[in-house]
Amino acid sequence: MSRLELRDVHKAYGAVRALAGVSFDVAAGSRTAVIGPSGSGKTSLLRVIAGFELPDAGSVSLDGRVLAGAGTGVPAHLRRIGLVPQDGALFPHLTVAQNVGFGLARPDPARTAELMDLVELDRALLLRWPHELSGGQQQRVALARALAQRPPLMLLDEPFSALDTGLRVSARRAVVQLLSGAGITSILVTHDQAEALSYADQLVVLRNGRLVQAGTPQHVYRRPVDEATAHFLGDALVLDARLHEPGWADCELGRIALDRAAPASQREGRILLRPEQLQLDGAAGREGTVTEIDFNGATSRLTVMLDGTPDRSVAIRRAGFEPPGRGSRVRVAVAGTAHLFGSP
């Protein structure tokens, strides 16, 4: 049985449609990331699952128990769902110990200390006030508070967005290890594509209140359902192509293998390549000139203007500390297959 089930969930605020028929499952013990542009319905979805809002139609079930729908509306405090909000939302007038223990039925110093150990915080911090903690420590305290009642489901509402880049990565890894080790099902809402891809077992993409695509991060990234999703998830090179059977296409970069064979009746289409699929090959490929270099340490993003197409440049993500210099002549080759939009 799926741990969490959403079926045809609708939610509107006046004339604004926040959710329109959203349905997906979250398997027990798994991690799901919900991603989409601003106004896509991410926060509304989280509020409906948590019980802060009731859906106008549809149902939400946890372990077979209907939480919302068919005349049922279990209050948020009876759902046993943990929530870590964006800013941690610690009570400023309570100490760390009091914040962590807030979710307990009665004061339990031993359980509070256990929770501090669980989120890898020094017990010496228990007597501090929230303003005396770093951003990362505040988020861990918020997580400990949410774990106090041993919830079967944890909701994470952009909990790392206020942290700097290095701390965000380490905090995310710590949370993944903690929740996975405890077997807690979790849903992360984020606007950060890289964060969603690295966190999740399942990626859910929302747009205008509708579920656009759901699947493994690898599948959604490599085989997005449409061009808007492709661009939203990262740098994307989308090209017009002439299609040939079985599973080949001619485009500006030459003849490229496709991820599926096109129908015999289809002669033209649009294909997707990711920058990491483009390689600099001294012996083969399409010739061009490096026009821009975005150096990022271990990797660089090169912009190459292809010969004979002054309006066409391609982005290439390349590992290594010494990328070709601006003005260098290169050959661009393609590794792997291109995704043909419209494929199942």
Buried (B, 14 or more C-beta within 10 A) or exposed (E): EBBBBBBBBBBBEEEEBBBBBBEBBBBBBBBBBBBBEEBBBBBBBBBBBBBEBBBBBBBBBBBEEBBBBEEEBBEBEEBEBBBBBBBBBBEEEBBBBBBBBEBBEEEEEEBBBBBBEBBEBEEEBBEBBBEEBEBBBBBBBBBBBBBBEEBBBBBBBBBBEBBEEEBBBEBBEBBBEBBBEBEBBBBBBBBBBEBBBBBBBBBBBBBBBBBBBBBEBEEBBBBBBBEBBBEBBBBBBBBEBEBBEEBBBEBBBEEBEBBBBBEEEEEEBBBBBBBBBBBBBEEEBBEBBBEEBEEEEEBBBBBBBBEEEEEBBBBBBBEEEEBBEEEBEBBBBBEBBBBBBEEE
